[in-house]
Amino acid sequence: MRRTRDYTPLHAALWRLLDAHARGADRAIRTADIGLILRVDERVVRQLAAELVRCHGRPIGSSTGRPPGLYVIVTAAERAAVIKQLEGRLRETYRRLKAFKDVTARELVSQLELDLG
């Protein structure tokens, strides 16, 4: 696991908030609400959460269900649900990448044919 990103005061603030108020998926907090509390944009909240997981090993999950938002993973079932969600995103991203490469290759061949024709 890469642990290269500095642990900033914002990382600490987000972790304290989640650890105190969002332990478990049923207590998830919307990223917009977290942004208001921390006075940062939602995108910054998502970036901080990703860095807390990736660089600092914090067990943070995200939910699109009810309630939607970020939470501290506290059960094996929540961990399994997050893994399943991430694997699904990975598969969809791979399919999009493959389709993009296929389309791009066809377009390049077509353009070459036009240029040479």
PyMOL CGO cylinders between C-alpha atoms (Angstrom):
from pymol import cmd
from pymol.cgo import CYLINDER

trace = [
    CYLINDER, 0.00, 0.00, 0.00, 1.40, 3.39, -0.96, 0.3, 1, 1, 1, 1, 1, 1,
    CYLINDER, 1.40, 3.39, -0.96, 1.61, 5.76, 1.96, 0.3, 1, 1, 1, 1, 1, 1,
    CYLINDER, 1.61, 5.76, 1.96, 3.19, 8.78, 0.38, 0.3, 1, 1, 1, 1, 1, 1,
    CYLINDER, 3.19, 8.78, 0.38, 0.58, 11.52, 0.76, 0.3, 1, 1, 1, 1, 1, 1,
    CYLINDER, 0.58, 11.52, 0.76, 1.07, 13.74, 3.79, 0.3, 1, 1, 1, 1, 1, 1,
    CYLINDER, 1.07, 13.74, 3.79, -1.58, 13.50, 6.50, 0.3, 1, 1, 1, 1, 1, 1,
    CYLINDER, -1.58, 13.50, 6.50, -2.90, 17.05, 6.48, 0.3, 1, 1, 1, 1, 1, 1,
    CYLINDER, -2.90, 17.05, 6.48, -5.20, 18.82, 8.94, 0.3, 1, 1, 1, 1, 1, 1,
    CYLINDER, -5.20, 18.82, 8.94, -8.04, 18.30, 6.44, 0.3, 1, 1, 1, 1, 1, 1,
    CYLINDER, -8.04, 18.30, 6.44, -7.39, 14.56, 6.36, 0.3, 1, 1, 1, 1, 1, 1,
    CYLINDER, -7.39, 14.56, 6.36, -7.47, 14.56, 10.15, 0.3, 1, 1, 1, 1, 1, 1,
    CYLINDER, -7.47, 14.56, 10.15, -10.67, 16.62, 10.26, 0.3, 1, 1, 1, 1, 1, 1,
    CYLINDER, -10.67, 16.62, 10.26, -12.44, 14.31, 7.82, 0.3, 1, 1, 1, 1, 1, 1,
    CYLINDER, -12.44, 14.31, 7.82, -11.35, 11.20, 9.71, 0.3, 1, 1, 1, 1, 1, 1,
    CYLINDER, -11.35, 11.20, 9.71, -12.44, 12.66, 13.07, 0.3, 1, 1, 1, 1, 1, 1,
    CYLINDER, -12.44, 12.66, 13.07, -15.84, 13.60, 11.63, 0.3, 1, 1, 1, 1, 1, 1,
    CYLINDER, -15.84, 13.60, 11.63, -16.46, 10.18, 10.10, 0.3, 1, 1, 1, 1, 1, 1,
    CYLINDER, -16.46, 10.18, 10.10, -15.12, 8.28, 13.12, 0.3, 1, 1, 1, 1, 1, 1,
    CYLINDER, -15.12, 8.28, 13.12, -17.34, 10.25, 15.48, 0.3, 1, 1, 1, 1, 1, 1,
    CYLINDER, -17.34, 10.25, 15.48, -20.55, 10.43, 13.43, 0.3, 1, 1, 1, 1, 1, 1,
    CYLINDER, -20.55, 10.43, 13.43, -20.49, 7.89, 10.58, 0.3, 1, 1, 1, 1, 1, 1,
    CYLINDER, -20.49, 7.89, 10.58, -19.47, 4.52, 11.95, 0.3, 1, 1, 1, 1, 1, 1,
    CYLINDER, -19.47, 4.52, 11.95, -21.29, 2.05, 9.73, 0.3, 1, 1, 1, 1, 1, 1,
    CYLINDER, -21.29, 2.05, 9.73, -23.08, 2.34, 6.39, 0.3, 1, 1, 1, 1, 1, 1,
    CYLINDER, -23.08, 2.34, 6.39, -26.38, 3.14, 8.09, 0.3, 1, 1, 1, 1, 1, 1,
    CYLINDER, -26.38, 3.14, 8.09, -24.82, 6.37, 9.40, 0.3, 1, 1, 1, 1, 1, 1,
    CYLINDER, -24.82, 6.37, 9.40, -23.19, 7.57, 6.15, 0.3, 1, 1, 1, 1, 1, 1,
    CYLINDER, -23.19, 7.57, 6.15, -22.87, 11.34, 5.70, 0.3, 1, 1, 1, 1, 1, 1,
    CYLINDER, -22.87, 11.34, 5.70, -23.41, 12.98, 2.32, 0.3, 1, 1, 1, 1, 1, 1,
    CYLINDER, -23.41, 12.98, 2.32, -20.24, 14.42, 0.76, 0.3, 1, 1, 1, 1, 1, 1,
    CYLINDER, -20.24, 14.42, 0.76, -22.05, 17.74, 0.22, 0.3, 1, 1, 1, 1, 1, 1,
    CYLINDER, -22.05, 17.74, 0.22, -22.77, 17.96, 3.96, 0.3, 1, 1, 1, 1, 1, 1,
    CYLINDER, -22.77, 17.96, 3.96, -19.18, 17.05, 4.82, 0.3, 1, 1, 1, 1, 1, 1,
    CYLINDER, -19.18, 17.05, 4.82, -18.01, 19.75, 2.41, 0.3, 1, 1, 1, 1, 1, 1,
    CYLINDER, -18.01, 19.75, 2.41, -20.14, 22.33, 4.21, 0.3, 1, 1, 1, 1, 1, 1,
    CYLINDER, -20.14, 22.33, 4.21, -18.80, 21.26, 7.59, 0.3, 1, 1, 1, 1, 1, 1,
    CYLINDER, -18.80, 21.26, 7.59, -15.15, 21.26, 6.44, 0.3, 1, 1, 1, 1, 1, 1,
    CYLINDER, -15.15, 21.26, 6.44, -15.69, 24.30, 4.18, 0.3, 1, 1, 1, 1, 1, 1,
    CYLINDER, -15.69, 24.30, 4.18, -14.34, 22.56, 1.08, 0.3, 1, 1, 1, 1, 1, 1,
    CYLINDER, -14.34, 22.56, 1.08, -15.82, 21.48, -2.24, 0.3, 1, 1, 1, 1, 1, 1,
    CYLINDER, -15.82, 21.48, -2.24, -17.37, 17.99, -2.54, 0.3, 1, 1, 1, 1, 1, 1,
    CYLINDER, -17.37, 17.99, -2.54, -14.60, 16.99, -4.93, 0.3, 1, 1, 1, 1, 1, 1,
    CYLINDER, -14.60, 16.99, -4.93, -12.04, 17.78, -2.24, 0.3, 1, 1, 1, 1, 1, 1,
    CYLINDER, -12.04, 17.78, -2.24, -13.99, 15.62, 0.23, 0.3, 1, 1, 1, 1, 1, 1,
    CYLINDER, -13.99, 15.62, 0.23, -13.92, 12.68, -2.21, 0.3, 1, 1, 1, 1, 1, 1,
    CYLINDER, -13.92, 12.68, -2.21, -10.20, 13.21, -2.86, 0.3, 1, 1, 1, 1, 1, 1,
    CYLINDER, -10.20, 13.21, -2.86, -9.41, 13.36, 0.86, 0.3, 1, 1, 1, 1, 1, 1,
    CYLINDER, -9.41, 13.36, 0.86, -11.44, 10.20, 1.50, 0.3, 1, 1, 1, 1, 1, 1,
    CYLINDER, -11.44, 10.20, 1.50, -9.65, 8.37, -1.32, 0.3, 1, 1, 1, 1, 1, 1,
    CYLINDER, -9.65, 8.37, -1.32, -6.27, 9.44, 0.06, 0.3, 1, 1, 1, 1, 1, 1,
    CYLINDER, -6.27, 9.44, 0.06, -7.24, 8.36, 3.57, 0.3, 1, 1, 1, 1, 1, 1,
    CYLINDER, -7.24, 8.36, 3.57, -7.98, 4.89, 2.20, 0.3, 1, 1, 1, 1, 1, 1,
    CYLINDER, -7.98, 4.89, 2.20, -5.13, 4.62, -0.31, 0.3, 1, 1, 1, 1, 1, 1,
    CYLINDER, -5.13, 4.62, -0.31, -2.32, 6.38, 1.55, 0.3, 1, 1, 1, 1, 1, 1,
    CYLINDER, -2.32, 6.38, 1.55, -3.25, 6.05, 5.19, 0.3, 1, 1, 1, 1, 1, 1,
    CYLINDER, -3.25, 6.05, 5.19, -5.12, 2.75, 5.37, 0.3, 1, 1, 1, 1, 1, 1,
    CYLINDER, -5.12, 2.75, 5.37, -8.35, 4.16, 6.81, 0.3, 1, 1, 1, 1, 1, 1,
    CYLINDER, -8.35, 4.16, 6.81, -11.43, 1.94, 6.30, 0.3, 1, 1, 1, 1, 1, 1,
    CYLINDER, -11.43, 1.94, 6.30, -13.74, 4.40, 4.57, 0.3, 1, 1, 1, 1, 1, 1,
    CYLINDER, -13.74, 4.40, 4.57, -16.62, 3.24, 2.42, 0.3, 1, 1, 1, 1, 1, 1,
    CYLINDER, -16.62, 3.24, 2.42, -19.04, 5.09, 0.22, 0.3, 1, 1, 1, 1, 1, 1,
    CYLINDER, -19.04, 5.09, 0.22, -22.67, 4.33, -0.33, 0.3, 1, 1, 1, 1, 1, 1,
    CYLINDER, -22.67, 4.33, -0.33, -25.12, 5.36, -3.03, 0.3, 1, 1, 1, 1, 1, 1,
    CYLINDER, -25.12, 5.36, -3.03, -27.99, 3.79, -1.10, 0.3, 1, 1, 1, 1, 1, 1,
    CYLINDER, -27.99, 3.79, -1.10, -29.86, 5.17, 1.86, 0.3, 1, 1, 1, 1, 1, 1,
    CYLINDER, -29.86, 5.17, 1.86, -28.26, 7.08, 3.37, 0.3, 1, 1, 1, 1, 1, 1,
    CYLINDER, -28.26, 7.08, 3.37, -25.82, 8.01, 0.62, 0.3, 1, 1, 1, 1, 1, 1,
    CYLINDER, -25.82, 8.01, 0.62, -22.35, 9.23, 1.52, 0.3, 1, 1, 1, 1, 1, 1,
    CYLINDER, -22.35, 9.23, 1.52, -19.14, 8.31, 3.30, 0.3, 1, 1, 1, 1, 1, 1,
    CYLINDER, -19.14, 8.31, 3.30, -18.78, 6.16, 6.39, 0.3, 1, 1, 1, 1, 1, 1,
    CYLINDER, -18.78, 6.16, 6.39, -16.28, 4.20, 8.45, 0.3, 1, 1, 1, 1, 1, 1,
    CYLINDER, -16.28, 4.20, 8.45, -16.45, 0.50, 7.57, 0.3, 1, 1, 1, 1, 1, 1,
    CYLINDER, -16.45, 0.50, 7.57, -17.14, -1.44, 10.77, 0.3, 1, 1, 1, 1, 1, 1,
    CYLINDER, -17.14, -1.44, 10.77, -18.32, -4.89, 9.62, 0.3, 1, 1, 1, 1, 1, 1,
    CYLINDER, -18.32, -4.89, 9.62, -17.12, -7.59, 7.27, 0.3, 1, 1, 1, 1, 1, 1,
    CYLINDER, -17.12, -7.59, 7.27, -20.37, -7.23, 5.31, 0.3, 1, 1, 1, 1, 1, 1,
    CYLINDER, -20.37, -7.23, 5.31, -19.70, -3.51, 4.73, 0.3, 1, 1, 1, 1, 1, 1,
    CYLINDER, -19.70, -3.51, 4.73, -16.15, -4.28, 3.63, 0.3, 1, 1, 1, 1, 1, 1,
    CYLINDER, -16.15, -4.28, 3.63, -17.45, -6.93, 1.21, 0.3, 1, 1, 1, 1, 1, 1,
    CYLINDER, -17.45, -6.93, 1.21, -20.05, -4.49, -0.16, 0.3, 1, 1, 1, 1, 1, 1,
    CYLINDER, -20.05, -4.49, -0.16, -17.38, -1.84, -0.78, 0.3, 1, 1, 1, 1, 1, 1,
    CYLINDER, -17.38, -1.84, -0.78, -15.14, -4.37, -2.53, 0.3, 1, 1, 1, 1, 1, 1,
    CYLINDER, -15.14, -4.37, -2.53, -18.04, -5.52, -4.71, 0.3, 1, 1, 1, 1, 1, 1,
    CYLINDER, -18.04, -5.52, -4.71, -18.88, -1.91, -5.60, 0.3, 1, 1, 1, 1, 1, 1,
    CYLINDER, -18.88, -1.91, -5.60, -15.26, -1.13, -6.51, 0.3, 1, 1, 1, 1, 1, 1,
    CYLINDER, -15.26, -1.13, -6.51, -14.93, -4.29, -8.59, 0.3, 1, 1, 1, 1, 1, 1,
    CYLINDER, -14.93, -4.29, -8.59, -18.08, -3.31, -10.49, 0.3, 1, 1, 1, 1, 1, 1,
    CYLINDER, -18.08, -3.31, -10.49, -16.69, 0.15, -11.18, 0.3, 1, 1, 1, 1, 1, 1,
    CYLINDER, -16.69, 0.15, -11.18, -13.42, -1.40, -12.32, 0.3, 1, 1, 1, 1, 1, 1,
    CYLINDER, -13.42, -1.40, -12.32, -15.21, -3.72, -14.76, 0.3, 1, 1, 1, 1, 1, 1,
    CYLINDER, -15.21, -3.72, -14.76, -17.26, -0.83, -16.17, 0.3, 1, 1, 1, 1, 1, 1,
    CYLINDER, -17.26, -0.83, -16.17, -14.15, 1.34, -16.51, 0.3, 1, 1, 1, 1, 1, 1,
    CYLINDER, -14.15, 1.34, -16.51, -12.37, -1.50, -18.34, 0.3, 1, 1, 1, 1, 1, 1,
    CYLINDER, -12.37, -1.50, -18.34, -15.32, -1.90, -20.74, 0.3, 1, 1, 1, 1, 1, 1,
    CYLINDER, -15.32, -1.90, -20.74, -15.32, 1.84, -21.46, 0.3, 1, 1, 1, 1, 1, 1,
    CYLINDER, -15.32, 1.84, -21.46, -11.55, 1.81, -22.01, 0.3, 1, 1, 1, 1, 1, 1,
    CYLINDER, -11.55, 1.81, -22.01, -11.78, -1.15, -24.38, 0.3, 1, 1, 1, 1, 1, 1,
    CYLINDER, -11.78, -1.15, -24.38, -14.62, 0.47, -26.33, 0.3, 1, 1, 1, 1, 1, 1,
    CYLINDER, -14.62, 0.47, -26.33, -12.69, 3.73, -26.53, 0.3, 1, 1, 1, 1, 1, 1,
    CYLINDER, -12.69, 3.73, -26.53, -9.57, 1.97, -27.79, 0.3, 1, 1, 1, 1, 1, 1,
    CYLINDER, -9.57, 1.97, -27.79, -11.60, 0.02, -30.38, 0.3, 1, 1, 1, 1, 1, 1,
    CYLINDER, -11.60, 0.02, -30.38, -13.37, 3.15, -31.63, 0.3, 1, 1, 1, 1, 1, 1,
    CYLINDER, -13.37, 3.15, -31.63, -10.15, 5.14, -31.66, 0.3, 1, 1, 1, 1, 1, 1,
    CYLINDER, -10.15, 5.14, -31.66, -8.35, 2.42, -33.66, 0.3, 1, 1, 1, 1, 1, 1,
    CYLINDER, -8.35, 2.42, -33.66, -11.18, 2.26, -36.21, 0.3, 1, 1, 1, 1, 1, 1,
    CYLINDER, -11.18, 2.26, -36.21, -11.22, 6.05, -36.52, 0.3, 1, 1, 1, 1, 1, 1,
    CYLINDER, -11.22, 6.05, -36.52, -7.45, 6.13, -37.04, 0.3, 1, 1, 1, 1, 1, 1,
    CYLINDER, -7.45, 6.13, -37.04, -7.65, 3.50, -39.78, 0.3, 1, 1, 1, 1, 1, 1,
    CYLINDER, -7.65, 3.50, -39.78, -10.51, 5.36, -41.46, 0.3, 1, 1, 1, 1, 1, 1,
    CYLINDER, -10.51, 5.36, -41.46, -8.60, 8.63, -41.30, 0.3, 1, 1, 1, 1, 1, 1,
    CYLINDER, -8.60, 8.63, -41.30, -5.48, 6.99, -42.75, 0.3, 1, 1, 1, 1, 1, 1,
    CYLINDER, -5.48, 6.99, -42.75, -7.55, 5.55, -45.57, 0.3, 1, 1, 1, 1, 1, 1,
    CYLINDER, -7.55, 5.55, -45.57, -8.98, 8.99, -46.30, 0.3, 1, 1, 1, 1, 1, 1,
    CYLINDER, -8.98, 8.99, -46.30, -5.55, 10.63, -46.14, 0.3, 1, 1, 1, 1, 1, 1,
    CYLINDER, -5.55, 10.63, -46.14, -3.98, 8.00, -48.41, 0.3, 1, 1, 1, 1, 1, 1,
    CYLINDER, -3.98, 8.00, -48.41, -6.98, 7.52, -50.68, 0.3, 1, 1, 1, 1, 1, 1,
]
cmd.load_cgo(trace, "trace")
